[in-house]
Amino acid sequence: MEVSKKKINYLFSNSDLRKLIGPLIEEQLLLIVVGLVDSIMVASVGESAVSAVSLVDTIMVLVTQVFTALGTGGAVVAGQFLGQKNERKSCEASDQLMLFLLVSSIGVMILGYLLKYFILHKVFGTLEADVMGFANIYLLIVFLSIPAIAIYNGAAALFRAMGNSKVTMKISILMNSVNFVGNAILIYGLKMGVVGAAIPTVFSRYLAAVIAFYLIKNQDLQIHISEKMCFKFDGSMIKRILYIGIPNGLENSMFQLGKIVVLNLVASFGTASIAANAVSNCLALFQIVPGMAIGQADLAVVSQCVGADDEYQTRYYTKKMMKLSYIGIIITNVIIFLGLNLILDIYNLSEVTAQMTREIIIYHGIMAMLIWPLSFMIANTLRASNDVKFCMLVCIFSMWIFRIGFSYIVGKYMGLGVFGVWVAMTIDWAVRSVFFVWRYLSGKWKLHWY
């Protein structure tokens, strides 16, 4: 029987959603704008520097996604407790999340330095000498920021679980402003090249982590960490957080690992292809900004609906978020298409590299408007419903078979080069969309509710 909307006490009003989604879009947009400006600044050093920074940043994105996933695991658990009106347990989950992130991030940083040679010479494959030199220097510096990435993402996820995304937006503005000014001074003023790009990045990340950690300790918040940091693990709570965080982390890691594995293939196409891929990665993020922001909001909203054991509202907000994602992505891509030539002129790329980038961005934008929300938005509802293992298995299967396998088939053996790698990525999107839509319509994800 259909539920009457008049009898429903909706957890989030349209005003609540605007307050949640608006700052998230602004934050995502700011992150990407600064990334774009950074890449333009680095481009002044040369295409070899752009290629090197892009390669190392791919590893850093992998690390960031791991800790974002773990932060999401803690935030989903805290949000579900919030939906149950159990703020005490929400705060316990927050304590355990931050402790785990601190310990694990230090371990990951140490491991990263131990694997430096493997990353540079095996993962990245054969690189030109100047690209390798830049990559080595940049990696040594930015790996120091790994603990800061973990702490910031954990605190930010907890704020979003409360529906408070304005705080993280303000921190992001400060962090990226510091990074931007630092890059401008060190790259243009002091002529420090990739070192000038790396140092402000590390400093700004630690600044953001310290501020976010301080703010999440506010005892007046619905979700907060203890005034005195708890250094004792609670096995049952950690297990519940990791139940969501580990599959989500493995999924995100495998997704990014696929990009890293494919980088070896891209590197074999030459420096022009590496540079085109680097610039395209940056511009492509603009094309899905609304989707990424609304996806984060979907996790926060649905986790509370699940905690409240309300299937109707879970489905209602999923459909609403999906529509908003499509509208936002279409509008964004139309704007990018209109200004693409101007954007590419700013990069001052060679004619060959610019043409490669143009083809990639147009193709990626079209596919984003068609299938990106189906591939990513529904998956967030499944994750917030604790159906994380299904998402993980689908993404790992699709990534290895279609994203990686077809990159070699389409890019190398069919001769499409770096463009073929991007075609393979969208094939991966399409396959995952089919599985996620089927799972959602089947209703099996509800079996994982607590």
TABELJO-V463731 format. One record per residue. N is the residue number from 1. RES is the residue in one letter. PSI is psi in radians with two decimals (* if undefined). BURIAL is + if it has 16 or more other C-alpha atoms within 10 Angstrom, else -. D_CENTER is the distance of its C-alpha to the mean C-alpha in Angstrom with 2 decimals. Layout:
# TABELJO-V463731
n=N res=RES psi=PSI burial=BURIAL d_center=D_CENTER
n=N res=RES psi=PSI burial=BURIAL d_center=D_CENTER
This chain:
# TABELJO-V463731
n=1 res=M psi=2.37 burial=- d_center=38.71
n=2 res=E psi=2.38 burial=- d_center=36.48
n=3 res=V psi=2.33 burial=- d_center=35.55
n=4 res=S psi=2.23 burial=- d_center=36.86
n=5 res=K psi=-0.46 burial=- d_center=34.29
n=6 res=K psi=-0.42 burial=- d_center=37.04
n=7 res=K psi=0.00 burial=- d_center=37.21
n=8 res=I psi=2.30 burial=- d_center=33.53
n=9 res=N psi=1.62 burial=- d_center=32.26
n=10 res=Y psi=2.38 burial=- d_center=28.75
n=11 res=L psi=-0.54 burial=- d_center=26.22
n=12 res=F psi=2.12 burial=+ d_center=24.40
n=13 res=S psi=2.97 burial=- d_center=26.42
n=14 res=N psi=-0.62 burial=- d_center=25.32
n=15 res=S psi=-0.72 burial=- d_center=25.55
n=16 res=D psi=-0.73 burial=- d_center=23.27
n=17 res=L psi=-0.70 burial=+ d_center=20.61
n=18 res=R psi=-0.73 burial=- d_center=21.05
n=19 res=K psi=-0.51 burial=- d_center=20.77
n=20 res=L psi=-0.84 burial=+ d_center=17.50
n=21 res=I psi=-0.70 burial=+ d_center=15.83
n=22 res=G psi=-0.97 burial=+ d_center=17.44
n=23 res=P psi=-0.56 burial=+ d_center=16.02
n=24 res=L psi=-0.73 burial=+ d_center=12.44
n=25 res=I psi=-0.77 burial=+ d_center=13.03
n=26 res=E psi=-0.70 burial=+ d_center=14.79
n=27 res=E psi=-0.82 burial=+ d_center=12.20
n=28 res=Q psi=-0.74 burial=+ d_center=9.46
n=29 res=L psi=-0.75 burial=+ d_center=12.47
n=30 res=L psi=-0.78 burial=+ d_center=13.68
n=31 res=L psi=-0.76 burial=+ d_center=10.75
n=32 res=I psi=-0.66 burial=+ d_center=11.05
n=33 res=V psi=-0.80 burial=+ d_center=14.81
n=34 res=V psi=-0.69 burial=+ d_center=15.14
n=35 res=G psi=-0.69 burial=+ d_center=13.24
n=36 res=L psi=-0.81 burial=+ d_center=15.68
n=37 res=V psi=-0.70 burial=+ d_center=18.58
n=38 res=D psi=-0.80 burial=+ d_center=17.85
n=39 res=S psi=-0.60 burial=+ d_center=17.96
n=40 res=I psi=-0.70 burial=+ d_center=21.13
n=41 res=M psi=-0.80 burial=+ d_center=22.61
n=42 res=V psi=-0.57 burial=+ d_center=22.02
n=43 res=A psi=-0.41 burial=+ d_center=23.50
n=44 res=S psi=-0.35 burial=- d_center=26.66
n=45 res=V psi=-0.45 burial=+ d_center=27.07
n=46 res=G psi=2.83 burial=+ d_center=27.02
n=47 res=E psi=-0.51 burial=+ d_center=25.12
n=48 res=S psi=-0.69 burial=+ d_center=25.33
n=49 res=A psi=-0.74 burial=+ d_center=23.40
n=50 res=V psi=-0.77 burial=+ d_center=20.65
n=51 res=S psi=-0.77 burial=+ d_center=20.52
n=52 res=A psi=-0.84 burial=+ d_center=20.54
n=53 res=V psi=-0.69 burial=+ d_center=17.80
n=54 res=S psi=-0.73 burial=+ d_center=15.57
n=55 res=L psi=-0.84 burial=+ d_center=16.48
n=56 res=V psi=-0.67 burial=+ d_center=15.82
n=57 res=D psi=-0.46 burial=+ d_center=12.50
n=58 res=T psi=-0.69 burial=+ d_center=11.47
n=59 res=I psi=-0.73 burial=+ d_center=12.58
n=60 res=M psi=-0.60 burial=+ d_center=10.88
n=61 res=V psi=-0.68 burial=+ d_center=7.38
n=62 res=L psi=-0.85 burial=+ d_center=8.84
n=63 res=V psi=-0.78 burial=+ d_center=10.13
n=64 res=T psi=-0.73 burial=+ d_center=7.27
n=65 res=Q psi=-0.59 burial=+ d_center=5.57
n=66 res=V psi=-0.86 burial=+ d_center=9.24
n=67 res=F psi=-0.48 burial=+ d_center=9.89
n=68 res=T psi=-0.70 burial=+ d_center=7.19
n=69 res=A psi=-0.75 burial=+ d_center=8.84
n=70 res=L psi=-0.72 burial=+ d_center=12.14
n=71 res=G psi=-0.69 burial=+ d_center=11.74
n=72 res=T psi=-0.69 burial=+ d_center=11.10
n=73 res=G psi=-0.82 burial=+ d_center=14.18
n=74 res=G psi=-0.68 burial=+ d_center=16.20
n=75 res=A psi=-0.67 burial=+ d_center=15.32
n=76 res=V psi=-0.77 burial=+ d_center=16.27
n=77 res=V psi=-0.81 burial=+ d_center=19.44
n=78 res=A psi=-0.70 burial=+ d_center=20.26
n=79 res=G psi=-0.65 burial=+ d_center=19.76
n=80 res=Q psi=-0.71 burial=+ d_center=22.05
n=81 res=F psi=-0.62 burial=+ d_center=24.61
n=82 res=L psi=-0.69 burial=+ d_center=24.41
n=83 res=G psi=-0.46 burial=+ d_center=25.21
n=84 res=Q psi=0.04 burial=+ d_center=28.15
n=85 res=K psi=0.57 burial=- d_center=29.28
n=86 res=N psi=1.39 burial=- d_center=29.05
n=87 res=E psi=-0.54 burial=+ d_center=27.64
n=88 res=R psi=-0.79 burial=- d_center=29.14
n=89 res=K psi=-0.56 burial=+ d_center=27.12
n=90 res=S psi=-0.73 burial=+ d_center=23.92
n=91 res=C psi=-0.62 burial=+ d_center=24.71
n=92 res=E psi=-0.72 burial=+ d_center=25.63
n=93 res=A psi=-0.66 burial=+ d_center=22.26
n=94 res=S psi=-0.77 burial=+ d_center=20.69
n=95 res=D psi=-0.84 burial=+ d_center=23.10
n=96 res=Q psi=-0.63 burial=+ d_center=22.35
n=97 res=L psi=-0.87 burial=+ d_center=18.57
n=98 res=M psi=-0.65 burial=+ d_center=18.95
n=99 res=L psi=-0.78 burial=+ d_center=21.67
n=100 res=F psi=-0.70 burial=+ d_center=19.83
n=101 res=L psi=-0.71 burial=+ d_center=16.79
n=102 res=L psi=-0.87 burial=+ d_center=19.40
n=103 res=V psi=-0.83 burial=- d_center=21.42
n=104 res=S psi=-0.59 burial=- d_center=18.83
n=105 res=S psi=-0.65 burial=+ d_center=16.98
n=106 res=I psi=-0.71 burial=+ d_center=20.41
n=107 res=G psi=-0.72 burial=- d_center=21.12
n=108 res=V psi=-0.69 burial=- d_center=18.03
n=109 res=M psi=-0.81 burial=+ d_center=18.97
n=110 res=I psi=-0.76 burial=- d_center=22.52
n=111 res=L psi=-0.68 burial=- d_center=21.64
n=112 res=G psi=-0.75 burial=+ d_center=19.63
n=113 res=Y psi=-0.64 burial=- d_center=22.77
n=114 res=L psi=-0.51 burial=- d_center=24.98
n=115 res=L psi=0.24 burial=- d_center=23.13
n=116 res=K psi=-0.85 burial=+ d_center=23.09
n=117 res=Y psi=-0.76 burial=- d_center=25.86
n=118 res=F psi=-0.75 burial=- d_center=24.39
n=119 res=I psi=-0.83 burial=+ d_center=21.04
n=120 res=L psi=-0.69 burial=+ d_center=22.95
n=121 res=H psi=-0.40 burial=- d_center=25.78
n=122 res=K psi=-0.85 burial=- d_center=24.71
n=123 res=V psi=-0.84 burial=+ d_center=21.03
n=124 res=F psi=-0.32 burial=+ d_center=21.28
n=125 res=G psi=-2.75 burial=+ d_center=24.80
n=126 res=T psi=2.06 burial=- d_center=27.59
n=127 res=L psi=2.71 burial=+ d_center=26.73
n=128 res=E psi=2.65 burial=- d_center=29.17
n=129 res=A psi=-0.75 burial=- d_center=30.54
n=130 res=D psi=-0.62 burial=- d_center=29.16
n=131 res=V psi=-0.77 burial=+ d_center=25.59
n=132 res=M psi=-0.73 burial=+ d_center=25.94
n=133 res=G psi=-0.80 burial=- d_center=27.42
n=134 res=F psi=-0.74 burial=+ d_center=24.70
n=135 res=A psi=-0.71 burial=+ d_center=21.98
n=136 res=N psi=-0.81 burial=+ d_center=24.02
n=137 res=I psi=-0.83 burial=+ d_center=24.43
n=138 res=Y psi=-0.74 burial=+ d_center=20.85
n=139 res=L psi=-0.80 burial=+ d_center=19.65
n=140 res=L psi=-0.61 burial=- d_center=22.42
n=141 res=I psi=-0.88 burial=+ d_center=21.37
n=142 res=V psi=-0.38 burial=+ d_center=17.57
n=143 res=F psi=-0.37 burial=+ d_center=17.67
n=144 res=L psi=-0.36 burial=+ d_center=19.53
n=145 res=S psi=0.02 burial=+ d_center=16.51
n=146 res=I psi=-0.83 burial=+ d_center=14.89
n=147 res=P psi=-0.65 burial=+ d_center=16.66
n=148 res=A psi=-0.70 burial=+ d_center=15.71
n=149 res=I psi=-0.76 burial=+ d_center=11.94
n=150 res=A psi=-0.87 burial=+ d_center=12.79
n=151 res=I psi=-0.78 burial=+ d_center=15.19
n=152 res=Y psi=-0.82 burial=+ d_center=13.32
n=153 res=N psi=-0.59 burial=+ d_center=10.32
n=154 res=G psi=-0.84 burial=+ d_center=13.15
n=155 res=A psi=-0.73 burial=+ d_center=15.24
n=156 res=A psi=-0.71 burial=+ d_center=12.77
n=157 res=A psi=-0.65 burial=+ d_center=12.09
n=158 res=L psi=-0.70 burial=+ d_center=15.89
n=159 res=F psi=-0.73 burial=+ d_center=16.60
n=160 res=R psi=-0.57 burial=+ d_center=14.59
n=161 res=A psi=-0.47 burial=+ d_center=16.51
n=162 res=M psi=-0.06 burial=+ d_center=19.60
n=163 res=G psi=0.25 burial=+ d_center=18.62
n=164 res=N psi=1.53 burial=+ d_center=18.63
n=165 res=S psi=-0.13 burial=+ d_center=15.71
n=166 res=K psi=-0.60 burial=+ d_center=18.20
n=167 res=V psi=-0.83 burial=+ d_center=18.31
n=168 res=T psi=-0.55 burial=+ d_center=14.70
n=169 res=M psi=-0.77 burial=+ d_center=15.18
n=170 res=K psi=-0.72 burial=- d_center=18.33
n=171 res=I psi=-0.71 burial=+ d_center=16.99
n=172 res=S psi=-0.70 burial=+ d_center=14.26
n=173 res=I psi=-0.81 burial=+ d_center=17.21
n=174 res=L psi=-0.83 burial=- d_center=19.24
n=175 res=M psi=-0.81 burial=+ d_center=16.79
n=176 res=N psi=-0.50 burial=+ d_center=16.10
n=177 res=S psi=-0.75 burial=+ d_center=19.79
n=178 res=V psi=-0.74 burial=+ d_center=20.87
n=179 res=N psi=-0.76 burial=+ d_center=18.70
n=180 res=F psi=-0.86 burial=+ d_center=20.10
n=181 res=V psi=-0.74 burial=- d_center=23.65
n=182 res=G psi=-0.76 burial=+ d_center=23.52
n=183 res=N psi=-0.76 burial=+ d_center=22.46
n=184 res=A psi=-0.74 burial=+ d_center=25.17
n=185 res=I psi=-0.83 burial=- d_center=27.77
n=186 res=L psi=-0.58 burial=+ d_center=27.09
n=187 res=I psi=-0.90 burial=+ d_center=26.43
n=188 res=Y psi=-0.73 burial=+ d_center=28.96
n=189 res=G psi=-0.93 burial=- d_center=31.31
n=190 res=L psi=-0.05 burial=- d_center=31.65
n=191 res=K psi=0.81 burial=- d_center=30.69
n=192 res=M psi=0.06 burial=+ d_center=28.59
n=193 res=G psi=-2.37 burial=+ d_center=26.39
n=194 res=V psi=-0.48 burial=+ d_center=23.24
n=195 res=V psi=-0.68 burial=+ d_center=24.38
n=196 res=G psi=-0.40 burial=+ d_center=24.28
n=197 res=A psi=-0.55 burial=+ d_center=20.62
n=198 res=A psi=-0.78 burial=+ d_center=19.76
n=199 res=I psi=-0.86 burial=+ d_center=21.86
n=200 res=P psi=-0.54 burial=+ d_center=20.54
n=201 res=T psi=-0.83 burial=+ d_center=16.93
n=202 res=V psi=-0.83 burial=+ d_center=18.13
n=203 res=F psi=-0.80 burial=+ d_center=20.39
n=204 res=S psi=-0.60 burial=+ d_center=18.05
n=205 res=R psi=-0.72 burial=+ d_center=15.49
n=206 res=Y psi=-0.64 burial=+ d_center=18.50
n=207 res=L psi=-0.80 burial=+ d_center=19.85
n=208 res=A psi=-0.72 burial=+ d_center=16.86
n=209 res=A psi=-0.77 burial=+ d_center=16.91
n=210 res=V psi=-0.77 burial=- d_center=20.68
n=211 res=I psi=-0.80 burial=- d_center=20.70
n=212 res=A psi=-0.72 burial=+ d_center=18.11
n=213 res=F psi=-0.73 burial=+ d_center=20.06
n=214 res=Y psi=-0.76 burial=- d_center=23.30
n=215 res=L psi=-0.62 burial=+ d_center=22.42
n=216 res=I psi=-0.13 burial=+ d_center=21.22
n=217 res=K psi=-0.02 burial=+ d_center=24.66
n=218 res=N psi=1.99 burial=- d_center=26.41
n=219 res=Q psi=-0.15 burial=- d_center=28.72
n=220 res=D psi=-0.18 burial=- d_center=29.15
n=221 res=L psi=2.61 burial=- d_center=25.64
n=222 res=Q psi=-0.76 burial=+ d_center=25.43
n=223 res=I psi=2.15 burial=+ d_center=22.77
n=224 res=H psi=2.91 burial=+ d_center=23.33
n=225 res=I psi=2.79 burial=+ d_center=23.93
n=226 res=S psi=2.61 burial=- d_center=27.54
n=227 res=E psi=-0.66 burial=- d_center=29.35
n=228 res=K psi=2.13 burial=- d_center=30.20
n=229 res=M psi=2.24 burial=- d_center=27.35
n=230 res=C psi=2.18 burial=- d_center=28.04
n=231 res=F psi=0.41 burial=- d_center=28.21
n=232 res=K psi=2.20 burial=- d_center=29.32
n=233 res=F psi=2.40 burial=- d_center=27.14
n=234 res=D psi=1.84 burial=- d_center=27.83
n=235 res=G psi=-0.76 burial=- d_center=27.65
n=236 res=S psi=-0.67 burial=- d_center=27.51
n=237 res=M psi=-0.74 burial=+ d_center=24.73
n=238 res=I psi=-0.71 burial=+ d_center=22.61
n=239 res=K psi=-0.71 burial=- d_center=23.34
n=240 res=R psi=-0.69 burial=+ d_center=22.19
n=241 res=I psi=-0.78 burial=+ d_center=18.87
n=242 res=L psi=-0.41 burial=+ d_center=18.37
n=243 res=Y psi=-0.62 burial=+ d_center=19.58
n=244 res=I psi=-0.74 burial=+ d_center=16.34
n=245 res=G psi=-0.72 burial=+ d_center=14.10
n=246 res=I psi=-0.90 burial=+ d_center=15.48
n=247 res=P psi=-0.70 burial=+ d_center=15.30
n=248 res=N psi=-0.70 burial=+ d_center=11.75
n=249 res=G psi=-0.74 burial=+ d_center=11.04
n=250 res=L psi=-0.69 burial=+ d_center=13.34
n=251 res=E psi=-0.88 burial=+ d_center=11.83
n=252 res=N psi=-0.66 burial=+ d_center=8.32
n=253 res=S psi=-0.76 burial=+ d_center=10.51
n=254 res=M psi=-0.64 burial=+ d_center=12.89
n=255 res=F psi=-0.83 burial=+ d_center=10.64
n=256 res=Q psi=-0.61 burial=+ d_center=9.69
n=257 res=L psi=-0.64 burial=+ d_center=13.31
n=258 res=G psi=-0.71 burial=+ d_center=14.55
n=259 res=K psi=-0.67 burial=+ d_center=13.33
n=260 res=I psi=-0.75 burial=+ d_center=15.03
n=261 res=V psi=-0.72 burial=- d_center=18.11
n=262 res=V psi=-0.45 burial=+ d_center=18.36
n=263 res=L psi=-0.60 burial=+ d_center=18.26
n=264 res=N psi=-0.69 burial=+ d_center=21.64
n=265 res=L psi=-0.77 burial=+ d_center=22.90
n=266 res=V psi=-0.71 burial=+ d_center=21.65
n=267 res=A psi=-0.53 burial=+ d_center=23.38
n=268 res=S psi=-0.27 burial=+ d_center=26.54
n=269 res=F psi=-0.18 burial=- d_center=26.67
n=270 res=G psi=2.94 burial=- d_center=27.27
n=271 res=T psi=-0.64 burial=+ d_center=25.95
n=272 res=A psi=-0.71 burial=+ d_center=25.93
n=273 res=S psi=-0.67 burial=+ d_center=23.55
n=274 res=I psi=-0.80 burial=+ d_center=21.23
n=275 res=A psi=-0.75 burial=+ d_center=21.31
n=276 res=A psi=-0.70 burial=+ d_center=20.88
n=277 res=N psi=-0.68 burial=+ d_center=17.83
n=278 res=A psi=-0.85 burial=+ d_center=16.36
n=279 res=V psi=-0.71 burial=+ d_center=17.26
n=280 res=S psi=-0.68 burial=+ d_center=16.14
n=281 res=N psi=-0.70 burial=+ d_center=12.57
n=282 res=C psi=-0.84 burial=+ d_center=12.58
n=283 res=L psi=-0.60 burial=+ d_center=14.56
n=284 res=A psi=-0.53 burial=+ d_center=12.78
n=285 res=L psi=-0.63 burial=+ d_center=9.72
n=286 res=F psi=-0.63 burial=+ d_center=12.55
n=287 res=Q psi=-0.32 burial=+ d_center=13.76
n=288 res=I psi=0.28 burial=+ d_center=11.09
n=289 res=V psi=-0.89 burial=+ d_center=10.47
n=290 res=P psi=-0.70 burial=+ d_center=12.71
n=291 res=G psi=-0.76 burial=+ d_center=11.25
n=292 res=M psi=-0.75 burial=+ d_center=7.70
n=293 res=A psi=-0.81 burial=+ d_center=9.85
n=294 res=I psi=-0.55 burial=+ d_center=12.44
n=295 res=G psi=-0.72 burial=+ d_center=10.37
n=296 res=Q psi=-0.70 burial=+ d_center=9.66
n=297 res=A psi=-0.68 burial=+ d_center=13.37
n=298 res=D psi=-0.74 burial=+ d_center=14.42
n=299 res=L psi=-0.80 burial=+ d_center=13.42
n=300 res=A psi=-0.77 burial=+ d_center=15.44
n=301 res=V psi=-0.88 burial=+ d_center=18.26
n=302 res=V psi=-0.61 burial=+ d_center=18.78
n=303 res=S psi=-0.65 burial=+ d_center=18.76
n=304 res=Q psi=-0.62 burial=+ d_center=21.67
n=305 res=C psi=-0.71 burial=+ d_center=23.37
n=306 res=V psi=-0.75 burial=+ d_center=23.29
n=307 res=G psi=-0.59 burial=+ d_center=24.65
n=308 res=A psi=-0.02 burial=+ d_center=27.36
n=309 res=D psi=0.79 burial=+ d_center=28.11
n=310 res=D psi=1.69 burial=- d_center=28.03
n=311 res=E psi=-0.67 burial=- d_center=27.34
n=312 res=Y psi=-0.84 burial=- d_center=28.48
n=313 res=Q psi=-0.55 burial=+ d_center=26.02
n=314 res=T psi=-0.82 burial=+ d_center=23.15
n=315 res=R psi=-0.68 burial=- d_center=24.11
n=316 res=Y psi=-0.86 burial=- d_center=24.96
n=317 res=Y psi=-0.52 burial=+ d_center=21.62
n=318 res=T psi=-0.82 burial=+ d_center=19.77
n=319 res=K psi=-0.71 burial=- d_center=22.01
n=320 res=K psi=-0.78 burial=- d_center=21.69
n=321 res=M psi=-0.64 burial=+ d_center=17.90
n=322 res=M psi=-0.81 burial=+ d_center=18.18
n=323 res=K psi=-0.79 burial=- d_center=20.81
n=324 res=L psi=-0.66 burial=- d_center=18.99
n=325 res=S psi=-0.79 burial=+ d_center=15.94
n=326 res=Y psi=-0.80 burial=+ d_center=18.48
n=327 res=I psi=-0.81 burial=- d_center=20.42
n=328 res=G psi=-0.74 burial=+ d_center=17.64
n=329 res=I psi=-0.68 burial=+ d_center=16.34
n=330 res=I psi=-0.82 burial=+ d_center=20.00
n=331 res=I psi=-0.79 burial=- d_center=20.98
n=332 res=T psi=-0.76 burial=+ d_center=18.19
n=333 res=N psi=-0.58 burial=+ d_center=19.08
n=334 res=V psi=-0.75 burial=- d_center=22.75
n=335 res=I psi=-0.76 burial=- d_center=22.39
n=336 res=I psi=-0.73 burial=+ d_center=20.53
n=337 res=F psi=-0.70 burial=+ d_center=23.20
n=338 res=L psi=-0.55 burial=- d_center=25.91
n=339 res=G psi=0.22 burial=- d_center=24.78
n=340 res=L psi=-0.76 burial=+ d_center=23.55
n=341 res=N psi=-0.71 burial=- d_center=26.73
n=342 res=L psi=-0.74 burial=- d_center=26.66
n=343 res=I psi=-0.79 burial=- d_center=23.10
n=344 res=L psi=-0.57 burial=+ d_center=24.10
n=345 res=D psi=-0.61 burial=- d_center=27.30
n=346 res=I psi=-0.62 burial=- d_center=25.52
n=347 res=Y psi=-0.34 burial=+ d_center=23.97
n=348 res=N psi=0.81 burial=- d_center=27.54
n=349 res=L psi=2.83 burial=+ d_center=26.71
n=350 res=S psi=2.82 burial=- d_center=29.50
n=351 res=E psi=-0.72 burial=- d_center=30.70
n=352 res=V psi=-0.82 burial=- d_center=29.53
n=353 res=T psi=-0.71 burial=+ d_center=25.95
n=354 res=A psi=-0.71 burial=+ d_center=25.80
n=355 res=Q psi=-0.73 burial=- d_center=27.12
n=356 res=M psi=-0.82 burial=+ d_center=24.63
n=357 res=T psi=-0.74 burial=+ d_center=21.73
n=358 res=R psi=-0.82 burial=+ d_center=23.46
n=359 res=E psi=-0.73 burial=- d_center=23.89
n=360 res=I psi=-0.81 burial=+ d_center=20.30
n=361 res=I psi=-0.70 burial=+ d_center=18.94
n=362 res=I psi=-0.80 burial=+ d_center=21.66
n=363 res=Y psi=-0.83 burial=- d_center=21.09
n=364 res=H psi=-0.71 burial=+ d_center=17.31
n=365 res=G psi=-0.74 burial=+ d_center=17.96
n=366 res=I psi=-0.80 burial=+ d_center=20.69
n=367 res=M psi=-0.59 burial=+ d_center=18.81
n=368 res=A psi=-0.71 burial=+ d_center=15.87
n=369 res=M psi=-0.45 burial=+ d_center=18.65
n=370 res=L psi=-0.82 burial=- d_center=20.25
n=371 res=I psi=-0.12 burial=+ d_center=17.95
n=372 res=W psi=-0.85 burial=+ d_center=14.21
n=373 res=P psi=-0.67 burial=+ d_center=14.76
n=374 res=L psi=-0.61 burial=+ d_center=16.94
n=375 res=S psi=-0.52 burial=+ d_center=14.54
n=376 res=F psi=-0.62 burial=+ d_center=11.56
n=377 res=M psi=-0.84 burial=+ d_center=13.33
n=378 res=I psi=-0.63 burial=+ d_center=16.15
n=379 res=A psi=-0.61 burial=+ d_center=14.14
n=380 res=N psi=-0.64 burial=+ d_center=12.77
n=381 res=T psi=-0.71 burial=+ d_center=16.46
n=382 res=L psi=-0.73 burial=+ d_center=17.44
n=383 res=R psi=-0.75 burial=+ d_center=15.13
n=384 res=A psi=-0.32 burial=+ d_center=16.45
n=385 res=S psi=0.19 burial=+ d_center=19.83
n=386 res=N psi=0.16 burial=+ d_center=19.51
n=387 res=D psi=0.92 burial=+ d_center=19.65
n=388 res=V psi=-0.53 burial=+ d_center=16.90
n=389 res=K psi=-0.68 burial=+ d_center=19.10
n=390 res=F psi=-0.81 burial=+ d_center=19.71
n=391 res=C psi=-0.76 burial=+ d_center=16.08
n=392 res=M psi=-0.83 burial=+ d_center=15.71
n=393 res=L psi=-0.74 burial=- d_center=18.97
n=394 res=V psi=-0.80 burial=+ d_center=18.38
n=395 res=C psi=-0.69 burial=+ d_center=15.10
n=396 res=I psi=-0.78 burial=+ d_center=16.77
n=397 res=F psi=-0.87 burial=+ d_center=19.92
n=398 res=S psi=-0.65 burial=+ d_center=18.55
n=399 res=M psi=-0.84 burial=+ d_center=16.40
n=400 res=W psi=-0.67 burial=+ d_center=19.46
n=401 res=I psi=-0.85 burial=- d_center=22.01
n=402 res=F psi=-0.85 burial=+ d_center=20.61
n=403 res=R psi=-0.85 burial=+ d_center=17.67
n=404 res=I psi=-0.90 burial=+ d_center=19.50
n=405 res=G psi=-0.81 burial=+ d_center=23.03
n=406 res=F psi=-0.36 burial=+ d_center=23.16
n=407 res=S psi=-0.74 burial=+ d_center=21.68
n=408 res=Y psi=-0.68 burial=+ d_center=24.88
n=409 res=I psi=-0.90 burial=+ d_center=27.06
n=410 res=V psi=-0.74 burial=+ d_center=26.05
n=411 res=G psi=-0.83 burial=+ d_center=25.11
n=412 res=K psi=-0.99 burial=+ d_center=27.80
n=413 res=Y psi=-0.48 burial=- d_center=30.58
n=414 res=M psi=-0.10 burial=- d_center=30.58
n=415 res=G psi=0.31 burial=- d_center=30.29
n=416 res=L psi=-0.08 burial=+ d_center=27.45
n=417 res=G psi=-2.48 burial=+ d_center=25.76
n=418 res=V psi=-0.51 burial=+ d_center=22.23
n=419 res=F psi=-0.67 burial=+ d_center=22.40
n=420 res=G psi=-0.55 burial=+ d_center=23.03
n=421 res=V psi=-0.70 burial=+ d_center=19.78
n=422 res=W psi=-0.56 burial=+ d_center=17.94
n=423 res=V psi=-0.77 burial=+ d_center=20.48
n=424 res=A psi=-0.66 burial=+ d_center=19.71
n=425 res=M psi=-0.73 burial=+ d_center=16.00
n=426 res=T psi=-0.45 burial=+ d_center=17.19
n=427 res=I psi=-0.71 burial=+ d_center=19.80
n=428 res=D psi=-0.78 burial=+ d_center=17.21
n=429 res=W psi=-0.82 burial=+ d_center=15.71
n=430 res=A psi=-0.75 burial=+ d_center=19.32
n=431 res=V psi=-0.80 burial=+ d_center=20.27
n=432 res=R psi=-0.62 burial=+ d_center=17.53
n=433 res=S psi=-0.76 burial=+ d_center=18.45
n=434 res=V psi=-0.82 burial=- d_center=22.00
n=435 res=F psi=-0.75 burial=+ d_center=21.36
n=436 res=F psi=-0.70 burial=+ d_center=19.20
n=437 res=V psi=-0.75 burial=- d_center=21.70
n=438 res=W psi=-0.79 burial=- d_center=24.54
n=439 res=R psi=-0.74 burial=+ d_center=23.23
n=440 res=Y psi=-0.80 burial=+ d_center=22.75
n=441 res=L psi=-0.52 burial=- d_center=26.18
n=442 res=S psi=-0.44 burial=- d_center=27.82
n=443 res=G psi=0.09 burial=- d_center=27.03
n=444 res=K psi=-0.35 burial=- d_center=26.65
n=445 res=W psi=-0.39 burial=+ d_center=23.44
n=446 res=K psi=-0.33 burial=+ d_center=25.82
n=447 res=L psi=-0.25 burial=- d_center=27.56
n=448 res=H psi=0.09 burial=- d_center=24.84
n=449 res=W psi=2.49 burial=- d_center=25.38
n=450 res=Y psi=* burial=- d_center=27.01
